[in-house]
Amino acid sequence: MVNFDPRIDYSKEASKTFDEYRNMKKEEQQKEKERLSEPICYARLKFDSLTEDMEGRVKEFHKENKNELWSEGIVTRGYSDSYLGWRSQGFFLPKSLVDFLALNPKQKFKVMGLYKGFAVVEIYSKAYIVPEEILELMEQTGSVAIANEIMVKTDNQLAVKDKIEEARQMIEKVSNFEDEAFAGYLAEIDNLKAEMEAKITAMYEVKAKMMAEMQEKIKRYEHELLVMRSDLTAFEYYNGLKAEFMSIHKGVNAPISQPIVIHQKLIYLDEDLPRLTNLYDVDSGSLEVALKNSPALLEHICPTNKGISFLKCVILLEASL
């Protein structure tokens, strides 16, 4: 099926039905978790088969198979949790119970499951684990009439249970749209989904094309803006708008015909200024004040009476460029 996640507004009746189904599923899961095992048959104890090592054998069996008893379906998880939880006295028949059953040798008890030569039995609402060889398996009653009646009632219950299970499987199929009644709807929906997906894909293609055009325009405009900013900066410097002039000394203007000398050597203030101020015995915290107080220093930096010298603040910046 095509990937699609539409928003569906259900009618009140449909919403009520779906809510009831979800609640039913939760109840079923909870019941299954808590469901107790049903006896598979009944048994009596064969007292002459009891041996002293059986308690140790049961302890070892439970240690190795306690999880398998419910994971393999021998008993339900709910029965295992309720009846076969941890016990300090172990799971074999205690001597007091064996003595009591010896006084009532015909007493029957429930057999809940058989696994690897051992059996889970329930005696007086308490579960035990015993070796299978000490059990004499039998029906619930010795009366043929009662046994037949129990069989009929059991068969009737099984028939109803089968119908319930069949209905549950059917509602599960309906819930997952797996019933044949939905085949036509699903085919039509798949076609509509595919058609809508094609339209959505086409829309995204148009979107991508438009975005590409806009991005190209943005790049072009950004380049134009950069050029404009460069022109503006050049214009501002050309007209002295960005440059700040500070008068150090006043004197006679140099002749207009005298050429301007450009001194190419850079003077790095962080390195040269301390050396020059020491050389010319100038104690000043700034270059402007030092030049104003020391004509010799001014002559050193600008040796002509009409020229331009270039200064840099930090030599490290120059080295890193």
C-alpha positions in Angstrom: 0.0 0.0 0.0 1.1 3.6 -0.6 2.3 5.4 2.5 -0.5 7.7 3.6 -1.7 9.0 6.9 -5.1 10.7 6.5 -7.1 12.3 9.3 -10.4 10.5 9.7 -13.3 11.8 11.6 -15.4 8.8 12.8 -19.1 9.0 13.5 -20.1 8.7 17.2 -21.4 5.1 16.5 -18.1 4.1 14.9 -16.0 5.7 17.6 -18.0 3.9 20.3 -17.5 0.6 18.5 -13.7 1.1 18.1 -13.5 2.1 21.8 -15.3 -1.0 22.9 -12.9 -3.1 20.7 -9.8 -1.5 22.2 -11.2 -2.0 25.7 -12.0 -5.6 24.8 -8.4 -6.2 23.6 -7.0 -4.7 26.8 -9.2 -6.9 28.9 -8.2 -10.0 26.9 -4.5 -9.2 27.3 -5.0 -8.7 31.0 -7.0 -11.9 31.3 -4.4 -13.8 29.4 -1.7 -12.5 31.6 -3.6 -13.5 34.7 -5.3 -16.7 33.3 -4.8 -19.8 35.5 -4.2 -23.2 34.1 -6.9 -25.8 33.8 -6.1 -29.4 35.0 -5.2 -31.8 32.2 -6.2 -34.9 34.3 -6.4 -36.1 37.9 -4.1 -38.5 39.8 -3.4 -40.3 43.0 -0.1 -40.7 44.8 1.8 -44.0 44.6 3.3 -44.0 48.0 5.5 -47.0 47.3 7.4 -45.1 44.6 8.5 -42.3 46.9 12.3 -42.1 47.4 14.5 -39.8 49.5 16.3 -38.2 46.6 13.1 -36.8 45.0 13.2 -33.5 46.9 16.7 -32.8 45.5 15.6 -33.9 42.0 12.6 -31.5 42.1 14.8 -28.6 43.3 17.2 -29.2 40.5 14.4 -29.5 37.9 12.7 -26.2 39.1 16.1 -24.4 39.0 16.7 -25.4 35.4 13.1 -25.2 34.0 11.1 -22.6 36.1 10.8 -20.3 33.1 10.2 -23.1 30.6 7.1 -24.2 32.6 5.2 -21.2 31.4 7.1 -20.3 28.2 6.6 -23.8 26.8 2.9 -23.6 27.7 3.0 -26.3 30.4 1.2 -23.9 32.7 0.1 -20.3 32.1 2.2 -17.3 33.1 -0.6 -16.3 35.5 -0.6 -19.7 37.2 3.2 -19.7 37.4 3.3 -16.3 39.0 0.5 -17.1 41.5 1.3 -20.7 42.4 5.0 -21.3 41.5 6.6 -18.2 42.9 9.6 -18.4 45.2 9.3 -20.6 48.2 11.8 -21.1 51.0 10.6 -24.6 51.6 10.8 -25.7 48.0 8.1 -27.3 45.7 8.2 -31.0 46.6 5.4 -32.5 48.8 6.1 -31.8 52.5 6.1 -34.7 54.8 3.0 -33.6 56.6 1.0 -33.6 53.3 2.3 -37.0 52.4 1.3 -38.3 55.8 -2.2 -36.8 55.3 -2.6 -38.3 51.9 -1.4 -41.7 53.2 -4.4 -41.6 55.6 -6.6 -40.9 52.5 -5.0 -43.1 49.8 -8.0 -42.6 47.4 -7.8 -38.8 47.5 -7.4 -37.4 44.0 -5.7 -34.1 43.0 -5.3 -32.1 39.9 -2.5 -32.5 37.4 -1.8 -29.2 35.8 1.0 -30.2 33.4 3.6 -32.7 32.5 7.2 -31.8 31.4 10.5 -33.7 31.1 9.3 -36.5 33.5 8.0 -34.2 36.1 4.4 -33.0 36.9 2.9 -29.8 38.3 0.1 -30.9 40.6 -2.4 -28.9 42.7 -3.4 -30.2 46.1 -5.7 -28.2 48.3 -5.2 -25.0 46.3 -1.4 -25.2 46.4 0.9 -26.2 43.6 3.8 -28.7 43.9 6.3 -30.3 41.5 6.7 -34.1 41.7 8.4 -36.8 39.6 5.9 -38.3 37.1 6.6 -41.9 38.3 4.9 -41.4 41.7 1.5 -40.5 40.0 -1.3 -42.8 39.2 -3.2 -40.9 36.5 -7.0 -41.3 36.3 -10.3 -39.6 35.4 -11.9 -37.1 37.8 -14.6 -39.6 38.9 -15.1 -43.4 38.8 -18.7 -43.2 37.9 -19.4 -43.9 34.2 -22.6 -41.8 34.2 -21.0 -38.8 35.9 -17.9 -39.1 33.6 -20.1 -39.2 30.5 -22.1 -36.1 31.8 -18.8 -34.3 32.5 -17.6 -35.2 29.0 -20.8 -33.8 27.4 -20.6 -30.6 29.4 -16.9 -30.3 28.6 -17.5 -30.8 24.9 -20.3 -28.2 25.0 -17.9 -25.7 26.6 -15.2 -26.5 24.0 -17.7 -25.9 21.2 -18.7 -22.5 22.6 -15.0 -21.7 23.2 -14.3 -22.6 19.6 -17.0 -20.2 18.4 -15.6 -17.4 20.7 -12.1 -18.0 19.3 -13.5 -18.0 15.7 -15.3 -14.7 16.4 -12.2 -13.2 17.9 -10.1 -14.2 14.9 -12.8 -12.8 12.6 -12.9 -9.4 14.5 -9.1 -9.3 14.4 -9.2 -9.7 10.6 -11.9 -7.0 10.3 -9.8 -4.7 12.5 -6.8 -5.2 10.2 -8.9 -4.8 7.0 -8.0 -8.4 6.1 -11.5 -9.6 5.4 -12.6 -10.0 1.8 -15.3 -7.4 2.2 -12.6 -4.7 2.2 -10.8 -5.9 -0.9 -12.6 -3.6 -3.3 -12.3 -0.6 -0.9 -8.6 -1.2 -0.4 -7.9 -1.5 -4.2 -9.8 1.7 -4.8 -8.0 3.5 -1.9 -4.6 2.3 -3.2 -5.4 3.8 -6.6 -6.5 7.1 -5.0 -3.4 7.1 -2.8 -1.1 6.5 -5.8 -2.8 9.2 -7.7 -2.6 11.6 -4.8 1.1 10.7 -4.2 1.8 11.5 -7.9 0.1 14.9 -7.5 2.0 15.6 -4.3 5.3 14.6 -6.0 4.5 16.9 -8.9 3.7 19.7 -6.4 7.1 19.2 -4.6 8.9 19.3 -8.0 7.3 22.7 -8.7 8.2 23.8 -5.2 11.8 22.8 -5.7 12.0 24.6 -9.0 10.5 27.8 -7.6 12.9 27.6 -4.6 15.9 27.1 -6.9 14.9 30.3 -8.8 14.5 32.3 -5.6 17.8 31.1 -4.3 19.5 32.1 -7.5 17.9 35.5 -7.3 19.1 35.9 -3.7 22.7 35.0 -4.7 22.5 37.5 -7.6 21.1 40.3 -5.3 23.7 39.5 -2.6 26.5 39.9 -5.2 25.0 43.2 -6.4 24.8 44.4 -2.8 28.4 43.5 -2.2 29.5 45.5 -5.3 27.4 48.4 -4.1 28.9 48.3 -0.7 32.4 48.1 -2.2 31.6 51.1 -4.4 30.2 53.0 -1.4 33.2 52.3 0.7 35.6 53.4 -2.0 33.6 56.6 -2.5 33.6 57.3 1.2 37.4 56.8 1.5 38.0 58.8 -1.7 36.1 61.7 -0.2 37.7 61.3 3.2 34.5 60.3 4.9 36.0 57.3 6.6 39.4 58.7 7.4 40.0 60.7 10.5 42.8 63.3 10.4 44.6 64.6 13.5 46.9 67.5 13.4 50.3 66.9 15.1 52.3 70.0 14.1 51.4 73.2 12.3 53.7 74.9 9.9 54.2 76.2 6.4 52.5 74.2 3.6 54.8 72.4 1.3 54.9 73.7 -2.3 52.2 72.3 -4.5 54.8 71.4 -7.1 56.7 69.2 -4.6 55.9 65.5 -5.2 54.4 63.4 -2.4 56.7 60.6 -1.2 55.1 57.3 -0.3 57.3 55.4 2.2 56.8 51.7 1.6 58.3 50.5 4.8 55.7 49.5 7.4 56.2 50.5 11.0 54.6 48.1 13.5 53.6 49.9 16.6 53.7 47.0 18.9 57.3 46.3 18.1 58.9 49.5 16.8 57.1 52.2 18.9 58.6 51.1 22.3 62.1 50.9 20.7 61.7 54.3 19.0 60.3 56.0 22.1 63.3 54.7 24.1 65.7 55.8 21.3 64.3 59.3 21.2 63.7 59.5 25.0 59.9 60.1 24.7 57.7 59.0 27.5 54.1 58.8 26.1 51.1 56.5 26.2 50.1 57.1 22.6 51.7 57.6 19.2 50.0 61.0 18.6 51.4 62.5 21.9 54.9 61.0 21.2 55.0 62.5 17.7 53.8 65.9 19.0 56.5 65.9 21.7 59.4 64.6 19.7 60.2 66.2 16.3 63.0 63.7 16.0 60.6 60.8 16.2 58.3 62.5 13.6 61.3 63.0 11.3 62.1 59.3 11.7 58.7 58.1 10.8 58.1 60.7 8.1 61.5 61.9 6.9 60.1 64.2 4.2 58.1 67.4 4.6 55.5 66.1 2.1 54.9 62.3 2.3 52.8 59.4 3.5 54.0 56.7 5.9 52.0 53.5 6.8 51.7 52.1 10.3 50.3 48.8 11.6 49.2 48.1 15.1 50.3 44.5 15.5 53.0 42.6 13.6 51.4 39.3 14.5 48.4 40.1 12.4 50.6 40.7 9.5 52.4 37.4 10.1 49.2 35.4 10.2 47.9 36.9 7.0 
